[in-house]
Amino acid sequence: MPDESLLIISPVRNEAAHLEHVASGLAAQTRPPARWIVVDDGSDDETPQILHRLERELEFLDVVRTPPDFTPQTADRLARAAAPRAFNYGLRTVDPEALSRFTHIGKLDGDVELRPGYYEAILERFAREPRLGIAGGVILERHHGDWAPTPCAANHVRGALKLYSSACFAAIGGLRERLGWDGIDQVLAGMHGFETRSFADAEALHYRHTGSADGRLRGHVRWGEAHWTLHHGALWTFVRAGKEARKKPRGASGLAYLYGYASAAARGVPRVDIDGYGRFVRAEQRRRMLGRLHRSSRSESIAT
């Protein structure tokens, strides 16, 4: 039976290769959504035809199409915040009274297939943890023919499959239409007293490697710029660059990330301008870095 409290919105463009997987994953959910809105943002492949057929097959699916040139064509649509803009366009099609009845609102990318018990596991976590505001599962990507989980901090939820409690969604003001939106929402949730968590017992298959839609190196440059706008500190950024450098293409990924951060700083790209936001981010990064140093020193003392 559909979960009457669950609204899912998927902004898509040219996802003909993946939509069948996404739809199958939702149809197989032990707690499927009451409504799944797919926002087709200017697809020029077979996406519209596939959505037209799926809309007849799935009673909970509604297809929405953005106006012509809603998102300008560019080599890097993610940098233009195409996804949150299309998400919000779809959200505005929901009647306010109907929207008020949903207890959870989620974003699901058009290349992510959820395991059958995904939403049941996440919704049970929300029920058990009242302070939980944003939650999601673990993303698996194919490497050498096998599905393997991608690394993700426990307090971070990937933008591809975020689920919000309606209270948290309202408190943070929904999705910001700018680069770094999926970091801004997490910080705002924390500032409003909500927790954000990813759970390993809820799995999703990602049919395109994270950040590769517009090229891997361009993706790392974009992440660097996004983290400048999100008030990430210089030391934190250098540590993060070391991690990025281990990803393919090795070395160049870390340099691209640093270039994106430094270039944004040099150009004076505006940072998030929300009262208390920068202080909250810096305090959280100091806390996490001190925690890592403490764990490292404990491990060394135990080893000796």
C-alpha positions as CSV (number, residue, x, y, z in Angstrom):
1,M,0.0,0.0,0.0
2,P,1.3,3.5,-0.7
3,D,2.5,5.5,2.3
4,E,0.0,8.4,2.4
5,S,2.6,10.5,4.2
6,L,5.4,10.3,1.6
7,L,5.9,12.7,-1.3
8,I,8.9,12.1,-3.6
9,I,10.1,14.5,-6.3
10,S,12.6,13.6,-9.1
11,P,14.1,16.4,-11.3
12,V,15.3,14.7,-14.4
13,R,16.8,15.5,-17.8
14,N,17.8,12.9,-20.4
15,E,17.5,9.9,-18.1
16,A,16.0,7.4,-20.6
17,A,18.7,4.9,-19.8
18,H,17.8,4.8,-16.1
19,L,14.2,5.7,-15.6
20,E,12.9,2.1,-15.8
21,H,15.2,1.2,-13.0
22,V,14.1,4.1,-10.8
23,A,10.4,3.3,-11.4
24,S,10.9,-0.4,-10.7
25,G,12.6,0.5,-7.5
26,L,9.7,2.7,-6.3
27,A,7.0,0.2,-7.4
28,A,8.7,-2.5,-5.4
29,Q,8.9,-0.5,-2.2
30,T,7.4,-2.1,0.9
31,R,6.2,1.5,1.7
32,P,5.9,3.2,-1.7
33,P,5.2,6.9,-1.9
34,A,1.6,8.3,-2.1
35,R,2.9,10.5,-4.8
36,W,5.9,10.6,-7.1
37,I,6.4,13.8,-9.1
38,V,8.9,13.5,-11.9
39,V,9.9,16.9,-13.3
40,D,11.2,16.6,-16.9
41,D,13.5,19.6,-17.3
42,G,13.9,19.9,-21.1
43,S,14.8,16.3,-22.0
44,D,15.6,15.7,-25.7
45,D,16.1,12.0,-25.6
46,E,13.4,9.3,-25.1
47,T,12.7,10.4,-21.5
48,P,9.3,12.0,-22.3
49,Q,8.0,8.9,-24.1
50,I,9.1,6.7,-21.2
51,L,7.5,8.9,-18.6
52,H,4.3,9.0,-20.6
53,R,4.1,5.2,-20.5
54,L,5.2,4.9,-16.8
55,E,2.5,7.5,-15.9
56,R,-0.1,5.1,-17.2
57,E,1.4,2.1,-15.3
58,L,2.0,3.7,-11.9
59,E,-0.9,5.2,-10.1
60,F,1.3,7.3,-7.8
61,L,3.3,8.9,-10.6
62,D,2.6,12.4,-11.9
63,V,4.8,13.9,-14.7
64,V,5.4,17.6,-14.8
65,R,7.4,19.4,-17.6
66,T,9.2,22.7,-17.1
67,P,8.6,25.6,-19.5
68,P,11.0,25.9,-22.5
69,D,14.5,27.2,-21.5
70,F,13.6,26.9,-17.8
71,T,17.2,25.8,-17.2
72,P,19.6,27.4,-19.8
73,Q,21.6,24.8,-21.6
74,T,25.2,24.8,-20.3
75,A,28.1,22.4,-20.1
76,D,27.6,22.2,-16.3
77,R,23.9,22.1,-15.3
78,L,24.7,21.2,-11.7
79,A,26.6,24.5,-11.3
80,R,23.4,26.2,-12.3
81,A,21.5,24.4,-9.6
82,A,19.3,22.8,-12.1
83,A,18.2,20.1,-9.8
84,P,16.8,22.2,-6.9
85,R,15.2,24.6,-9.3
86,A,13.3,21.8,-11.0
87,F,12.5,20.2,-7.7
88,N,10.9,23.4,-6.5
89,Y,9.0,23.8,-9.7
90,G,7.5,20.4,-9.1
91,L,6.8,21.2,-5.5
92,R,4.8,24.2,-6.5
93,T,2.4,22.0,-8.4
94,V,1.2,20.4,-5.2
95,D,-1.9,22.0,-3.7
96,P,-0.9,23.6,-0.3
97,E,-3.6,21.7,1.6
98,A,-2.5,18.4,0.1
99,L,1.2,19.3,0.8
100,S,0.3,19.9,4.5
101,R,-0.7,16.2,4.8
102,F,2.7,14.8,3.9
103,T,4.9,14.0,6.9
104,H,8.0,13.5,4.7
105,I,9.2,15.0,1.5
106,G,12.0,13.5,-0.5
107,K,14.2,14.1,-3.5
108,L,15.3,11.2,-5.7
109,D,17.5,11.5,-8.7
110,G,16.6,9.9,-12.0
111,D,19.5,7.5,-12.0
112,V,19.0,5.9,-8.5
113,E,17.2,2.6,-7.9
114,L,16.1,2.0,-4.3
115,R,16.2,-1.5,-2.8
116,P,12.6,-2.7,-1.9
117,G,12.8,-1.9,1.8
118,Y,14.5,1.4,1.5
119,Y,11.7,3.8,2.5
120,E,10.4,1.4,5.2
121,A,13.9,1.4,6.9
122,I,14.3,5.2,6.7
123,L,10.7,6.0,7.9
124,E,11.2,3.6,10.8
125,R,14.3,5.7,11.8
126,F,12.3,8.9,11.6
127,A,9.7,7.3,13.9
128,R,12.3,6.2,16.5
129,E,14.4,9.4,16.4
130,P,12.2,12.5,16.8
131,R,15.1,14.9,16.2
132,L,16.0,13.3,12.9
133,G,15.3,15.9,10.2
134,I,17.2,14.7,7.1
135,A,17.9,11.0,6.4
136,G,19.0,8.7,3.6
137,G,20.7,5.5,2.9
138,V,24.0,4.3,1.4
139,I,24.7,4.7,-2.3
140,L,26.2,1.7,-4.2
141,E,28.0,2.2,-7.5
142,R,29.3,-0.3,-9.9
143,H,33.0,-0.9,-10.0
144,H,34.5,-3.7,-12.1
145,G,31.1,-5.3,-12.4
146,D,30.3,-5.3,-8.7
147,W,28.1,-3.0,-6.6
148,A,30.0,-1.4,-3.8
149,P,29.1,1.3,-1.2
150,T,30.5,4.8,-1.7
151,P,32.1,6.5,1.3
152,C,29.9,9.0,3.0
153,A,30.2,10.7,6.4
154,A,27.5,9.3,8.8
155,N,26.0,12.8,9.3
156,H,25.8,13.6,5.6
157,V,23.0,12.6,3.3
158,R,23.6,12.5,-0.4
159,G,21.6,15.0,-2.5
160,A,20.5,12.2,-4.8
161,L,18.2,10.6,-2.2
162,K,17.4,13.0,0.6
163,L,14.3,12.5,2.7
164,Y,13.1,15.4,5.0
165,S,10.6,15.4,7.8
166,S,8.0,18.0,6.9
167,A,8.9,19.9,10.1
168,C,12.6,20.1,9.1
169,F,11.8,21.0,5.5
170,A,9.6,23.9,6.7
171,A,12.2,25.1,9.3
172,I,15.0,25.3,6.7
173,G,12.9,26.9,4.1
174,G,13.1,24.0,1.6
175,L,15.8,23.7,-1.1
176,R,18.0,26.7,-1.9
177,E,18.4,27.2,-5.7
178,R,22.2,27.6,-5.7
179,L,25.3,25.5,-6.0
180,G,25.9,23.7,-2.7
181,W,22.2,23.4,-1.8
182,D,22.7,19.9,-0.4
183,G,25.3,21.2,2.1
184,I,23.3,24.3,3.0
185,D,20.2,22.3,4.0
186,Q,22.3,20.1,6.3
187,V,23.8,23.1,8.1
188,L,20.4,24.8,8.4
189,A,18.9,21.6,9.8
190,G,21.6,21.5,12.5
191,M,21.1,25.2,13.3
192,H,17.4,24.4,13.9
193,G,18.2,21.5,16.2
194,F,17.6,18.7,13.8
195,E,20.0,15.7,13.2
196,T,21.1,14.5,9.7
197,R,22.0,10.8,9.2
198,S,22.8,8.2,6.6
199,F,21.9,4.6,7.4
200,A,23.8,1.6,6.0
201,D,20.7,-0.7,6.2
202,A,19.0,1.3,3.4
203,E,20.6,0.7,0.0
204,A,20.3,2.4,-3.3
205,L,21.9,1.6,-6.7
206,H,23.4,4.6,-8.5
207,Y,23.8,4.0,-12.2
208,R,26.1,7.0,-12.7
209,H,29.2,7.6,-10.6
210,T,28.8,10.5,-8.2
211,G,29.8,13.9,-9.8
212,S,30.4,12.4,-13.2
213,A,27.3,13.7,-15.1
214,D,29.3,16.6,-16.6
215,G,32.8,15.1,-16.3
216,R,34.8,14.0,-13.3
217,L,37.3,16.8,-13.2
218,R,34.5,19.4,-13.7
219,G,32.7,17.8,-10.9
220,H,35.7,18.2,-8.5
221,V,36.1,21.8,-9.6
222,R,32.4,22.3,-8.8
223,W,32.7,20.7,-5.4
224,G,35.7,23.0,-4.6
225,E,33.7,26.1,-5.5
226,A,30.6,24.8,-3.6
227,H,32.7,24.3,-0.5
228,W,34.0,27.9,-0.7
229,T,30.5,29.2,-0.8
230,L,29.6,26.9,2.1
231,H,32.2,28.6,4.4
232,H,34.6,25.6,4.6
233,G,37.9,26.6,6.2
234,A,41.2,26.4,4.4
235,L,42.7,23.7,6.6
236,W,39.5,21.6,6.2
237,T,39.7,22.1,2.5
238,F,43.3,20.9,2.2
239,V,42.4,17.8,4.2
240,R,39.4,17.2,1.9
241,A,41.6,17.7,-1.1
242,G,43.8,14.9,0.0
243,K,40.8,12.6,0.1
244,E,39.6,13.7,-3.3
245,A,43.1,13.1,-4.7
246,R,42.6,9.4,-4.1
247,K,39.7,9.3,-6.5
248,K,40.0,8.8,-10.2
249,P,41.8,10.5,-12.0
250,R,44.2,10.2,-9.0
251,G,46.0,13.3,-8.0
252,A,44.2,15.5,-10.6
253,S,41.0,15.1,-8.7
254,G,42.5,16.8,-5.6
255,L,44.1,19.5,-7.6
256,A,40.8,20.2,-9.4
257,Y,39.0,20.5,-6.1
258,L,41.6,23.0,-4.8
259,Y,41.4,24.9,-8.0
260,G,37.6,25.2,-7.7
261,Y,37.9,26.5,-4.1
262,A,40.8,28.9,-4.8
263,S,39.3,30.2,-8.0
264,A,36.0,30.9,-6.2
265,A,37.8,32.7,-3.4
266,A,39.9,34.8,-5.9
267,R,36.7,35.7,-7.9
268,G,34.9,36.7,-4.8
269,V,32.1,34.3,-5.4
270,P,29.4,35.1,-2.8
271,R,29.2,32.8,0.2
272,V,26.1,31.8,2.0
273,D,24.7,34.9,3.7
274,I,22.6,33.6,6.5
275,D,23.0,34.9,10.0
276,G,25.1,32.5,12.1
277,Y,25.7,30.1,9.2
278,G,29.5,30.7,8.9
279,R,30.0,30.4,12.7
280,F,28.1,27.2,12.9
281,V,30.1,25.6,10.0
282,R,33.5,26.6,11.5
283,A,32.5,25.3,14.9
284,E,31.3,22.0,13.5
285,Q,34.5,21.6,11.5
286,R,36.6,22.3,14.5
287,R,34.6,19.8,16.5
288,R,35.0,17.1,13.9
289,M,38.8,17.7,13.4
290,L,39.4,17.6,17.2
291,G,37.4,14.4,17.4
292,R,39.6,12.8,14.7
293,L,42.8,13.9,16.4
294,H,41.5,12.5,19.7
295,R,40.6,9.1,18.1
296,S,44.0,9.0,16.4
297,S,45.9,9.7,19.6
298,R,43.9,7.0,21.4
299,S,44.7,4.5,18.7
300,E,48.4,5.2,19.0
301,S,48.4,4.9,22.8
302,I,46.6,1.6,22.6
303,A,49.0,0.3,19.9
304,T,52.0,1.2,22.1
